[in-house]
Amino acid sequence: MLKKIFVVLIIGIVVFVVARQFGSKTTSKKPSVDITNKENSQQNKKPILGIHYRMIDKKTADQNSLIEGAYITQIVKDTPAEKNNLQEEDIITKVDNIKINSGDKEFLSQLISKKKLGDQIDIEIWRNKEIKNILITLD
């Protein structure tokens, strides 16, 4: 009995591996993205800052002795954020003197997406209860 189960498992694994090698689309419904696509020229690329963040509203900020803004949860490697020493737990309060709207979780992303590659942005952050400004060139 155990031998039959083992054989069935091995056959299932082999079928899965073969299906994956030949591009079976039954294993995933998400489209893949080819980040090495050479047709995507510099002018088609959108600038990125390179962070993951959560918005902190006024109520949450008051309850936790923080400040309103975009709370950085993760820094993406080899991005302008990492190159310019943004850190996890920094809170972005302004971009180019525009206050980050805590009511709209996409506000920061929309501000960045309106920029061009090579643009410089002035980011105001709150780190260790102090305000700092960092000038960042977008890639």
N, C-alpha and C positions, 0 to 999 in steps of 0.2 A: 504494500500500500504506500509506504513512504517513498519507495523507489519510483512509483508512478507520479506522485506529487512532484518529486524532484525533476523528473523528465519534463513534465508539463511546465514547470517554472522555467527551466532552461529553454524550452521551445518558445515560451512567451518572451523571454528576454531577447533571444535571437531575432524574433519577428520585430520587436520594438526597435532594436538597433538597426536592422536592415531598413525598416520603414523610415527611420530618422536619416539614414545615409542617403536614401533616394528621394528625400524631400517630401515625404508624406505630410499632407496638411491636416491630417486627422488628429495630430498630437497637440496642436495649438491653434487657437482661433485668432491670436494677436498677430498683426503683420510685423514682419521683421524690418529693421532699419539698417541699411548698409551705411555705416558711418565713414567708410572709406570711398564712397562714391566720388569719382573724380569730376563728374559733371557739376557737382555742387561747388561753384566758384566762390571766391571771396565775397563777391557782391550779393550772392544769394544767402550767405550765412547771416544769422542773427546774432547780435552780441549776447554774451552771457556774463553773469557775475560769478556764478559757481557756488551757490549756497542752497541749502534747504532751510526753510524757515516756517515759523508759526506766528500768527499775529497775536499780539498781546493788547487787549482792550483796556480801557481806563479802569474798569472794575477789577479786573485781574491784576493790573499793575498796582493799584492801591492796596489790594489784599496781600500782595507779596513783596511790597517795598521795591517795586520795579518802576519802569517807565513804559509808556505806550510805544509800540512800534513793531518791527519785524524781528523776532527772536531767532537767532541763527541756531539751528539744531545740527547742521552738518556742513562742512566745507568740502567741496569737490576738489580732488587733486588736479594740479596743473591748470588752474583757472585764475583769473584776475583776483578773486577773493583770497586764494592761498598765497599768490605771489605778493600780495599787499598786506599780508598778516591779519586779515580778518580772522576772528576766532569764534569757535562754538561758544554760545552764551552771550555773545555781543548782541546788542539790540540796535538795529538800524532805526534812527528816528527821522532822518531827512536825507533826501537825495537831491543834489543841486538846489538846496534851500527849500525844497518842497516837502512839507510834513507828510510822513507816511500815515495813511488813513487806516486806522486799525479796524474799521468796519468793513473793509473790502480786502479779502485775503489775496486777491490777484493784483492789487494796486502796485506793489513793488515790481512784480514781474512785468506789468504793463508799462511802467516807467522805463525800465531797462530795455524792453522790446522796441521802444520808440527811438532808441539811440542807434548809432551806426558803429561798425567795427572801427576801433581806433579812437573813438570818442573818449574824452576824460570826464569822469563824474566825481563830484565832491560828495562823499558819504559822511554823514554825521552819525557816530555810534555812541552808545552808552556802554562803558566797560568799567567794571569795578566802581560803580557809582560816580564815574567821571565822564564828561563828554569829550570826545576826540573827533577830529576831522581827518579823513583819509582821502587822498586824491588817487583815483584808480583809472587806468586805461583799460577799456573793454576789449576783449579778444573776440 
